[in-house]
């Protein structure tokens, strides 16, 4: 099952991905193996949005691999430009709840007032 994105979401993710470097490389000889899929899965779990560089000259092969990656890992294809694939998978609900729970931590103390701040 491939996750679907709206055009607004896709545009925002493309903008976020612009400054990223590829974290996974897929060689033309070995192709998309289970080890490569496991590596992509680990990176998606920690980063949500990743770039993948593919060393294959065939556009159809790259498109097929992007489709296979997204359907296997329940992710969304964001972009396919040249030999770069951008893939997004939102975090699991448990991680989102834990993140929001940590956000409710106590706030910092206000800054100490210095002599100059009393003169105003």
FENCOR-V649534 format. One record per backbone hydrogen bond with DSSP energy under -0.5 kcal/mol. CO is the residue of the C=O (numbers start at 1). NH is the residue of the N-H. If there is no record, write none. Layout:
{{CO	NH} {CO	NH}}
This chain:
{{6	10} {7	11} {8	12} {9	13} {10	14} {11	15} {12	16} {13	17} {14	18} {16	19} {17	20} {21	51} {24	53} {25	27} {26	55} {27	31} {31	33} {33	37} {34	38} {35	39} {36	40} {37	41} {38	42} {39	43} {40	44} {41	45} {42	46} {43	47} {44	48} {47	49} {48	89} {50	87} {51	23} {51	24} {52	85} {53	26} {54	56} {55	28} {57	59} {58	62} {59	63} {60	64} {61	65} {62	66} {63	67} {64	68} {65	69} {66	70} {67	71} {68	72} {69	73} {70	74} {70	75} {75	3} {76	88} {79	86} {80	82} {81	84} {83	54} {84	81} {85	52} {86	78} {86	79} {87	50} {88	76} {92	96} {93	97} {94	98} {95	99} {96	100} {97	101} {98	102} {99	103} {100	104} {101	104} {102	105} {114	117} {114	118} {115	118} {115	119} {116	119} {117	120}}
